[in-house]
């Protein structure tokens, strides 16, 4: 099994409530640090599309 360690955003600082990401078996995995049993898996290309959308503010209306 090819996997990397869980990584959280540098914006999380010392907070334990954050989203963590890693690669495993050719997929990108995401989980909440405070609920590590729930893992979302997706293809790297789909994750890249999501990241681009997040960076351009496509989901900002959900934060209100």
LINKA-V957281 format. One record per residue. RES is the residue in one small letter. SS is DSSP state (2 for helix, 1 for strand, 0 for the rest). PHI is phi as a letter, one per 40 degrees, with the letter a starting at -180 (none if undefined). PSI is psi in degrees with one decimal (* if undefined). Layout:
((RES/SS/PHI/PSI) (RES/SS/PHI/PSI))
//
This chain:
((x/0/none/123.5) (x/0/c/113.3) (x/1/a/162.0) (x/0/b/169.9) (x/0/c/153.3) (x/0/c/138.9) (x/1/b/135.1) (x/1/b/160.6) (x/0/c/145.2) (x/2/c/-18.3) (x/2/c/-15.0) (x/2/c/-20.9) (x/0/f/-124.7) (x/0/c/1.2) (x/0/c/140.6) (x/0/c/-10.5) (x/0/c/89.4) (x/0/a/171.9) (x/1/c/133.4) (x/1/b/152.2) (x/1/b/149.4) (x/1/a/168.9) (x/1/b/143.1) (x/1/a/126.5) (x/0/f/40.4) (x/0/g/3.7) (x/1/b/162.8) (x/1/b/131.9) (x/1/b/140.4) (x/1/b/145.6) (x/1/a/159.6) (x/1/c/136.3) (x/0/c/-27.9) (x/0/c/-1.7) (x/1/a/69.4) (x/1/c/-8.4) (x/1/c/-21.1) (x/1/c/114.6) (x/1/b/130.5) (x/1/b/130.8) (x/1/b/139.8) (x/1/a/164.6) (x/1/c/147.0) (x/2/d/-39.3) (x/2/c/-40.1) (x/2/c/-37.9) (x/2/c/-39.1) (x/2/c/-40.6) (x/2/c/-43.2) (x/2/c/-46.3) (x/2/c/-42.2) (x/2/c/-42.5) (x/2/c/-41.4) (x/2/c/-40.7) (x/2/c/-28.2) (x/0/c/-0.3) (x/0/g/13.3) (x/0/d/-27.3) (x/0/b/6.5) (x/2/d/-31.4) (x/2/c/-17.1) (x/2/c/-14.4) (x/2/c/-5.0) (x/0/c/*))
//
